[in-house]
Amino acid sequence: MLRGVGTVFEREVGQYFASPAAYLIAFALLLLTGLMFNSDLTFSVTQKAADPALIPSFLSFAMVFFAPLLTMRMLAEESREGTLELLLTAPVSDTAVVLGKFLSAWFYYSLLLLITLIYQVILAAITQPDLGHAICAYIGIWLYGGATLAVGLLFSSLTENQIVAAFLSMSALLLLWLSDLAGEIIANLDLARLIRQLSLQGHYTTSFAVGIVRAEDVAFYAGIMAVMLFITVRIVESHRWR
């Protein structure tokens, strides 16, 4: 099974680096984070201290839109072109197919995160940022990104149309993101607390973003990934009976 995961992983990573769309996504993401960092650094000179968690906090919103773009083709394109059936006849399990695709997307996302660490290097050369705070924020957004990619992969398995897959996953992720805001305005405290516990933001803004790593928040993102991937495997398995 592990060998199968590695095979699919290498195939998908190769497709990322051969795809112009992946480079355009990377360019757009890095351009936006660069503009955000430059603006915050300018303000830090005269108005406030630079925020070491600025880029991860921005990515917590940006991944609502970028995660679907990174995952929309993975299974939808395979289904549309008929290559998914061929892949399922190869000597790899359905779980290996799903895990290999997910890990390749998470790997590509991790590379983009590593590139943004240059902002922390620049910040450290100019000021004395709280490195512990930055590390916590990056751990959180790495897990957060993995959860959003797992959601995107699930919706990619549900349709043969990449655009539909992207739209559905964006809608679901936006709902999970907005539920944190809904939890702040609902008068019923128990209901508000429940909604925030189910939101992506609720497990990031109150812990990782302020420099705290809590086991319950790590478990939440890991649980999202596990559940989404489990459902995706079941959907991929259903293709064998069609």
Secondary structure, DSSP 8 states (H G I E B T S, - for coil): -HHHHHHHHHHHHHHHHH-HHHHHHHHHHHHHHHHHHHHHHHHHHHTS---TTHHHHHHHHHHHHHHHHHHHHHHHHHHHHTHHHHHHHSSS-HHHHHHHHHHHHHHHHHHHHHHHHHHHHHHHHHS---HHHHHHHHHHHHHHHHHHHHHHHHHHTT-S-HHHHHHHHHHHHHHHHHHHHHHHH-S-HHHHHHHHHTSTGGGTTTTGGGT---HHHHHHHHHHHHHHHHHHHHHHHHGGG-
